[in-house]
Amino acid sequence: MKPGFSGRLKKTNICPEKDLLGLIRMAKMSPALFVRQVRQEISRITWATRRETVTATITVLVMTFIAAAFLLFVDWIISGLVQFVLGLGS
């Protein structure tokens, strides 16, 4: 046993919203308060600039094309090998 370890773990309530009382409190929240909190959270978001969005989109499209070309090539090679091994390629 490790020094300072009693063998029993103390149950801690790290997230009080997960208990029943917290769930009941959250369920009783007024819709206006909810909308206000959502708007506050949205105002804190750091949105990507148009340039960052375009750059990320182009990067994803290029990488998708490269992955598709690679998989096409691998599929072509494996297909040729299988046909050769099974004697279907003659």
Buried (B, 14 or more C-beta within 10 A) or exposed (E): EEEEEEEEEEEEEEEEEEEEEEEEEEEEEEEEEEEEEEEEEEEEEEEEEEEEEEEEEEEEEEEEEEEEEEEEEEEEEEEEEEEEEEEEEE
